[in-house]
Amino acid sequence: MTWFKRQSGQLDTSGEKKVRTEGLWVKCDGCRQIIWKKDLEENLNVCPKCYKHFRIDARTRLAQLLDDNQYEIFDSNLASTDPLKFVDLKAYSSRLKQAKNDTGLKDAVINVHGKLNGRPVIVSSMEYSFIGGSMGAVVGEAITRAIEKSIETRKPIIIVSASGGARMMEGVISLMQLAKISAALARLDAARIPYISVLTDPTTGGVTASFAMLGDLNIAEPGALIGFAGPRVIEQTIRQKLPPGFQRSEFLLEHGMLDAVVQRKDLKPYIARALDFMAQAA
């Protein structure tokens, strides 16, 4: 059988079969090994050799946590504007447009109703690919609405953080969301409804400084970068060398900042057991 390939308008009839391999292999940043992409995906995007947890998008996270990948999205009509007419290397309005095209989302969080091991829950899952999962007015409003929905329906809420922090393009409007969400969580706590916070790589800045660390149970994935300011900024401020593993989830667990570090394959059953325990304690 002769294989044909177009080159500069000509047909290549050399008979040589060309096999495309780009995109089929992934290099692990942890162990530097080359992994067959399909094997990585079947292993929940965790390296089968060194167990590095690759970043995953919000929809994949929901599929892994919720029964049969079935859920109902709410408040998906919220979309960011450009209140400050902000421009850095490019206009913020252009960044928003590009992020919407790339992700198919209107902003960096998805709110859903679903079931986790048969238990009705509300989940807010952040999308890092949307301007670094940064928290602007829409993310703040969406998560606040999810918390209020949790209070209204008395369903436990799970917030999965994946964020670089507050969205600088919205200035003080973004910073206001820290207090806004924290106040909503105070009302949730008063209503005695469970809140489980899942911190993934990365969870930094204003998200860490607010709702990500306010869970009744704070869980992180292995190796996740978690902190407020970056290591370089901290070193320059305190003029000291930071210890190995600083701001990684294992370091935070050891120093009492987290309740657990849980591998991705164990995350759903771990949360299910925690919700069962909280229901009995209520």
Residue pairs with C-beta under 8 A, 6 or more apart in sequence:
2 13
2 15
3 12
3 15
3 16
3 17
3 18
4 11
4 12
4 13
5 11
5 12
5 18
6 12
23 37
24 36
24 37
24 38
25 34
25 35
25 36
25 37
26 34
26 35
26 37
26 40
26 54
27 33
27 34
27 35
28 34
28 35
28 47
28 49
28 50
28 52
29 52
30 47
30 50
30 51
30 52
30 223
31 47
31 49
31 50
31 52
33 47
33 49
33 50
35 47
35 48
35 49
39 48
40 46
40 47
40 48
40 54
44 56
44 64
44 264
44 265
45 53
45 54
45 55
45 56
45 60
45 264
46 52
46 53
46 54
46 263
46 264
46 265
47 53
47 54
51 222
51 263
52 222
52 223
53 200
53 201
53 221
53 222
53 223
53 224
53 263
53 264
55 128
55 162
55 200
55 201
56 64
57 103
57 127
57 128
57 129
58 105
58 109
58 110
58 125
58 126
58 127
58 160
58 162
59 110
59 125
61 125
61 160
61 200
62 69
62 71
62 110
62 112
62 114
62 123
62 125
63 69
64 264
64 267
64 268
65 114
65 116
65 123
65 158
65 160
65 267
65 268
65 271
66 112
66 114
66 115
66 116
66 121
66 123
67 114
67 115
67 116
67 117
67 118
70 114
70 115
71 112
71 113
71 114
71 123
72 112
72 113
72 114
73 110
73 111
73 112
74 111
74 112
74 113
74 145
74 149
75 111
75 142
75 145
75 146
76 106
76 110
76 111
77 106
78 106
78 107
78 138
78 141
78 142
79 100
79 106
79 107
79 138
80 96
80 106
80 107
80 136
80 137
80 138
80 170
82 91
82 92
82 93
82 96
82 169
83 137
83 170
83 173
84 92
84 169
84 170
84 171
84 173
85 92
86 92
86 169
86 170
86 171
88 169
92 169
95 131
95 169
96 131
99 105
99 108
99 129
99 130
99 131
100 106
100 130
102 129
102 130
103 127
103 129
103 130
105 127
105 130
106 138
107 130
107 136
107 138
107 139
107 142
108 126
108 127
108 128
108 130
108 131
108 133
108 134
108 135
108 136
108 138
108 139
108 163
109 124
109 125
109 126
109 127
109 138
109 139
109 142
109 143
110 124
110 125
110 127
111 122
111 123
111 124
111 142
111 143
111 145
111 146
111 149
112 122
112 123
112 124
112 125
113 120
113 121
113 122
113 149
113 155
114 120
114 121
114 123
115 121
116 123
116 158
116 268
116 271
116 272
116 275
117 268
117 269
117 272
119 156
119 272
119 275
119 276
120 153
120 155
121 155
121 156
121 157
121 158
121 275
122 146
122 149
122 150
122 153
122 155
122 156
122 157
122 158
123 157
123 158
123 159
123 160
124 142
124 143
124 146
124 157
124 158
124 159
124 160
125 160
126 133
126 139
126 159
126 160
126 161
126 162
126 163
126 207
127 133
127 162
128 162
128 163
128 164
128 202
131 167
131 169
132 163
132 164
133 161
133 162
133 163
133 164
133 207
134 163
134 164
134 165
134 166
134 167
134 168
134 174
135 163
135 165
135 166
135 167
135 174
135 177
135 178
135 206
135 207
136 166
136 167
136 169
136 170
136 173
136 174
136 177
137 170
137 173
137 174
137 176
137 177
139 167
139 177
140 174
140 176
140 177
140 178
140 180
140 181
141 177
141 180
143 159
143 177
143 181
143 184
143 211
144 177
144 180
144 181
144 184
146 157
146 159
147 157
147 181
147 184
147 185
147 187
147 188
147 195
148 184
148 187
149 155
150 156
150 157
150 188
150 193
150 195
151 187
151 188
151 191
151 193
154 191
154 193
155 193
156 193
156 194
156 195
156 196
156 275
156 278
157 188
157 193
157 194
157 195
157 196
158 195
158 196
158 197
158 198
158 271
159 195
159 196
159 197
159 198
159 211
159 212
159 215
160 198
160 200
161 197
161 198
161 199
161 200
161 203
161 207
161 208
161 211
161 212
162 200
162 201
162 202
162 203
163 202
163 203
163 204
163 205
163 207
163 212
164 202
164 204
164 205
165 204
165 205
165 206
165 207
165 208
165 209
165 228
166 174
166 175
166 177
166 178
166 205
166 206
166 207
167 174
168 174
174 206
175 206
177 206
177 210
178 206
178 209
178 210
179 210
181 210
181 211
182 210
182 211
182 214
185 195
185 211
185 214
188 195
189 195
189 216
192 282
194 216
194 217
194 274
194 275
194 278
194 279
194 282
195 214
195 215
195 216
195 217
196 215
196 216
196 217
196 219
196 271
196 274
196 275
197 211
197 212
197 213
197 214
197 215
197 217
197 218
197 219
198 219
198 220
198 221
198 267
198 271
199 208
199 212
199 218
199 219
199 220
199 221
199 224
199 226
199 249
199 258
200 220
200 221
200 224
201 221
201 223
201 224
201 225
202 224
202 225
202 226
203 212
203 220
203 224
203 225
203 226
204 225
204 226
204 227
204 228
204 230
205 228
205 229
208 226
208 227
208 228
209 228
212 218
212 226
213 257
216 278
217 259
217 260
217 274
217 278
218 257
218 258
218 259
218 260
219 258
219 259
219 260
219 261
219 262
219 267
219 270
219 271
220 226
220 249
220 252
220 253
220 258
220 260
220 261
220 262
221 249
221 261
221 262
221 263
221 264
221 267
222 249
222 250
222 261
222 263
223 248
223 249
223 250
224 248
224 249
225 247
225 248
226 247
226 248
226 249
226 252
226 257
226 258
227 246
227 247
229 237
231 242
231 246
231 247
234 242
235 241
235 242
243 251
245 251
249 258
249 261
250 261
252 258
253 259
253 260
253 261
260 270
262 270
